[in-house]
Amino acid sequence: MFDKAELVGIARKARSRAPMETLEQIDVTTELGLDGDYRGKLRRRQVTILAEEDWQAACGELNRDDLPWTERRANLLVRGITLPRIKGSTLSIGNVIFEITGETDPCNRMDDVAMGLQNALMPDWRGGVTCRVIKGGTIAIGDPVGTKM
């Protein structure tokens, strides 16, 4: 496995259905979530976080190792940690703290990416978690990730 849990991907979109833009670092605020991401004003779904291991498991079910994580349209990709599956749990990335507000339900758009992907993302919250920001800051690729239940 990996020595430590870390942030391995950052992505945002300017509006619904817009292409995902990947970044090396980003500012995160309690008011707007990720700087420049359209979803930030939605208090309960400011940021979506996906575990790389969950993405790989879903893609593995479809025998598709060629799908980039950004096709999931999540904001942050973490590696080496099991995401909390309890609302109200917290997740830290660098100095930023997120509160888990729920599961990111896979939508039928996932089947447009690869037939069967929506169902492959459904078990065990594989589609990731939705969060709100409770302490802002700047995060960057390689930042450590931790949880508190």
SETORLO-333627 format. One line per 3 residues: number of its first residue (from 1); their letters; for each residue x, y, z of N, C-alpha, C. Coordinates in steps of 0.1 Angstrom, whole numbers, plus 5000, padded with zeros to 4 digits. Example, Ala and Ser with C-alpha at 12.3 -4.5 7.8 and 13.67 -1.06 7.14 Angstrom:
! SETORLO-333627
1	as	5132/4943/5078/5123/4955/5078/5132/4967/5078 | 5128/4978/5071/5137/4989/5071/5129/5000/5079
! end
This chain:
! SETORLO-333627
1	mfd	5009/4988/5000/5000/5000/5000/5009/5012/5000 | 5004/5023/5006/5012/5036/5006/5016/5039/5020 | 5027/5047/5021/5032/5050/5034/5023/5060/5042
4	kae	5016/5069/5034/5008/5079/5041/4996/5082/5032 | 4986/5087/5038/4974/5092/5031/4978/5106/5026 | 4974/5108/5013/4978/5121/5007/4968/5125/4996
7	lvg	4968/5138/4993/4960/5144/4982/4968/5142/4970 | 4961/5135/4960/4968/5132/4947/4961/5139/4935 | 4950/5146/4937/4943/5152/4926/4934/5164/4930
10	iar	4934/5174/4923/4926/5186/4925/4919/5190/4912 | 4906/5192/4912/4899/5195/4899/4887/5204/4903 | 4884/5213/4894/4872/5221/4895/4865/5223/4882
13	kar	4853/5228/4883/4846/5231/4870/4839/5245/4872 | 4839/5253/4862/4834/5267/4862/4819/5267/4863 | 4812/5257/4858/4798/5256/4858/4794/5241/4856
16	sra	4781/5239/4858/4776/5225/4856/4779/5220/4842 | 4783/5208/4842/4787/5201/4829/4799/5207/4822 | 4806/5216/4828/4818/5222/4822/4829/5212/4823
19	pme	4839/5213/4814/4851/5204/4816/4858/5206/4829 | 4864/5195/4834/4871/5196/4846/4885/5202/4844 | 4889/5211/4852/4903/5217/4852/4911/5212/4863
22	tle	4922/5206/4860/4931/5201/4871/4941/5211/4875 | 4944/5211/4888/4953/5221/4894/4963/5214/4903 | 4974/5221/4907/4984/5216/4916/4981/5221/4930
25	qid	4974/5232/4932/4970/5237/4945/4958/5247/4943 | 4951/5249/4954/4939/5257/4953/4936/5263/4967 | 4930/5275/4967/4925/5281/4979/4911/5275/4982
28	vtt	4908/5273/4995/4896/5268/4999/4890/5277/5010 | 4877/5281/5009/4871/5289/5019/4858/5283/5024 | 4854/5288/5036/4841/5283/5041/4830/5289/5034
31	elg	4831/5300/5027/4821/5307/5020/4818/5300/5006 | 4829/5297/4999/4828/5293/4985/4834/5280/4981 | 4839/5272/4991/4845/5260/4988/4858/5262/4980
34	ldg	4860/5254/4970/4872/5255/4961/4871/5268/4953 | 4882/5276/4953/4882/5288/4945/4879/5285/4930 | 4869/5291/4925/4866/5290/4911/4857/5278/4907
37	dyr	4853/5270/4917/4844/5259/4914/4829/5263/4916 | 4821/5260/4907/4807/5265/4907/4799/5260/4919 | 4802/5248/4924/4794/5242/4934/4797/5248/4948
40	gkl	4806/5256/4950/4810/5262/4963/4799/5269/4971 | 4790/5274/4964/4779/5281/4971/4768/5272/4977 | 4769/5259/4973/4760/5249/4979/4765/5245/4992
43	rrr	4759/5249/5003/4765/5247/5016/4768/5232/5020 | 4759/5223/5016/4761/5209/5020/4769/5201/5010 | 4771/5207/4998/4778/5200/4987/4789/5209/4981
46	qvt	4796/5216/4990/4806/5225/4985/4817/5218/4977 | 4822/5206/4983/4833/5199/4977/4830/5184/4977 | 4835/5177/4967/4833/5163/4966/4847/5157/4966
49	ila	4848/5146/4974/4861/5139/4976/4860/5125/4972 | 4869/5120/4964/4869/5106/4960/4882/5099/4964 | 4881/5087/4969/4893/5079/4972/4898/5071/4959
52	eed	4911/5072/4957/4916/5066/4945/4914/5051/4945 | 4914/5045/4957/4912/5030/4958/4898/5026/4954 | 4888/5035/4958/4874/5032/4954/4872/5034/4939
55	wqa	4878/5044/4933/4877/5046/4919/4883/5034/4911 | 4895/5030/4916/4901/5018/4909/4893/5006/4910 | 4887/5004/4922/4878/4992/4924/4866/4992/4914
58	acg	4860/5004/4913/4849/5005/4904/4853/5003/4889 | 4864/5009/4885/4869/5007/4872/4873/4993/4869 | 4879/4986/4880/4883/4972/4879/4871/4963/4876
61	eln	4860/4966/4882/4848/4958/4879/4844/4958/4864 | 4847/4969/4858/4844/4971/4843/4856/4967/4834 | 4867/4963/4840/4879/4960/4833/4884/4972/4825
64	rdd	4883/4984/4832/4887/4996/4825/4897/5004/4834 | 4909/5002/4831/4919/5009/4839/4924/5022/4831 | 4917/5026/4821/4920/5037/4813/4912/5050/4816
67	lpw	4903/5049/4826/4894/5060/4828/4901/5070/4838 | 4903/5083/4834/4909/5092/4844/4899/5095/4855 | 4904/5098/4867/4895/5100/4879/4886/5112/4877
70	ter	4891/5122/4868/4883/5134/4866/4869/5131/4859 | 4868/5119/4853/4855/5115/4847/4845/5114/4858 | 4849/5111/4870/4839/5110/4882/4834/5124/4885
73	ran	4841/5135/4881/4837/5149/4883/4838/5153/4898 | 4846/5146/4905/4849/5149/4919/4859/5161/4920 | 4860/5168/4931/4869/5179/4932/4883/5174/4937
76	llv	4883/5165/4946/4896/5161/4952/4897/5146/4952 | 4910/5141/4949/4913/5127/4949/4923/5124/4960 | 4920/5115/4969/4929/5111/4979/4933/5097/4978
79	rgi	4945/5094/4984/4950/5080/4983/4955/5076/4997 | 4953/5063/4999/4958/5057/5012/4949/5059/5024 | 4937/5062/5022/4928/5064/5033/4914/5059/5029
82	tlp	4907/5053/5039/4893/5050/5037/4885/5062/5041 | 4877/5068/5032/4869/5080/5035/4858/5076/5046 | 4856/5085/5055/4845/5083/5065/4832/5082/5058
85	rik	4824/5073/5063/4811/5070/5057/4800/5074/5067 | 4803/5084/5076/4793/5088/5086/4792/5103/5085 | 4780/5108/5083/4777/5123/5082/4782/5129/5095
88	gst	4789/5141/5094/4794/5148/5106/4808/5145/5109 | 4814/5134/5103/4828/5131/5104/4836/5142/5098 | 4849/5143/5102/4857/5154/5095/4869/5147/5088
91	lsi	4874/5154/5078/4885/5150/5070/4894/5162/5069 | 4907/5160/5072/4916/5171/5070/4925/5169/5058 | 4928/5179/5050/4937/5179/5039/4946/5191/5041
94	gnv	4959/5188/5044/4968/5199/5048/4962/5206/5060 | 4960/5219/5060/4954/5226/5071/4939/5229/5069 | 4933/5224/5059/4919/5226/5056/4911/5214/5063
97	ife	4899/5218/5068/4891/5208/5075/4877/5208/5068 | 4873/5196/5064/4860/5193/5057/4851/5185/5067 | 4838/5188/5066/4828/5180/5073/4821/5172/5063
100	itg	4820/5159/5065/4813/5150/5056/4798/5152/5057 | 4791/5156/5046/4777/5158/5047/4768/5147/5041 | 4775/5138/5034/4768/5127/5028/4776/5119/5017
103	etd	4770/5110/5011/4775/5102/5000/4773/5110/4987 | 4784/5109/4978/4782/5115/4965/4775/5104/4956 | 4762/5105/4954/4755/5095/4946/4759/5095/4932
106	pcn	4763/5084/4926/4767/5083/4912/4754/5085/4904 | 4755/5094/4894/4744/5097/4885/4745/5089/4872 | 4734/5090/4864/4734/5082/4851/4745/5088/4841
109	rmd	4750/5099/4844/4761/5105/4835/4773/5095/4835 | 4775/5088/4846/4786/5079/4847/4785/5068/4837 | 4773/5064/4833/4772/5054/4823/4775/5059/4809
112	dva	4775/5073/4807/4779/5079/4795/4794/5078/4794 | 4801/5077/4805/4816/5076/4805/4819/5061/4802 | 4813/5052/4809/4815/5038/4807/4803/5030/4811
115	mgl	4797/5023/4803/4784/5015/4806/4787/5007/4819 | 4778/5008/4829/4780/5001/4841/4787/5008/4852 | 4793/5020/4849/4801/5027/4859/4792/5032/4870
118	qna	4780/5036/4867/4771/5041/4878/4769/5030/4889 | 4766/5018/4884/4764/5007/4894/4776/5003/4901 | 4788/5004/4894/4800/5000/4900/4805/5010/4911
121	lmp	4800/5022/4910/4803/5032/4920/4794/5032/4932 | 4783/5025/4932/4773/5025/4942/4776/5018/4955 | 4783/5006/4955/4785/5000/4968/4795/5007/4977
124	dwr	4792/5007/4990/4802/5012/5000/4807/5026/4998 | 4798/5035/4993/4801/5049/4990/4813/5051/4981 | 4815/5042/4972/4826/5042/4962/4826/5055/4954
127	ggv	4815/5061/4952/4814/5074/4945/4820/5086/4952 | 4823/5084/4965/4829/5095/4972/4820/5101/4982 | 4825/5112/4988/4817/5119/4998/4815/5134/4994
130	tcr	4804/5140/4999/4801/5154/4998/4805/5161/5011 | 4810/5173/5010/4815/5180/5022/4812/5194/5022 | 4813/5200/5033/4813/5215/5035/4826/5218/5042
133	vik	4831/5230/5039/4844/5234/5044/4841/5240/5058 | 4848/5236/5068/4846/5242/5082/4859/5249/5086 | 4870/5247/5079/4882/5256/5081/4889/5257/5068
136	ggt	4891/5269/5063/4897/5271/5050/4912/5272/5050 | 4918/5274/5039/4932/5275/5037/4936/5272/5023 | 4948/5268/5021/4953/5264/5007/4957/5249/5008
139	iai	4953/5242/4998/4958/5228/4997/4965/5226/4984 | 4974/5215/4985/4983/5213/4973/4985/5198/4972 | 4988/5193/4960/4991/5179/4957/5002/5175/4967
142	gdp	5000/5163/4973/5010/5158/4982/5007/5161/4997 | 4997/5170/4999/4993/5173/5013/4988/5161/5020 | 4991/5159/5033/4986/5148/5041/4971/5149/5043
145	vgt	4965/5137/5044/4951/5135/5046/4948/5128/5059 | 4939/5132/5067/4935/5125/5080/4921/5126/5082 | 4916/5117/5091/4902/5117/5095/4900/5117/5110
148	km	4888/5122/5114/4884/5121/5128/4869/5118/5127 | 4865/5107/5134/4851/5103/5134/4844/5110/5145
! end
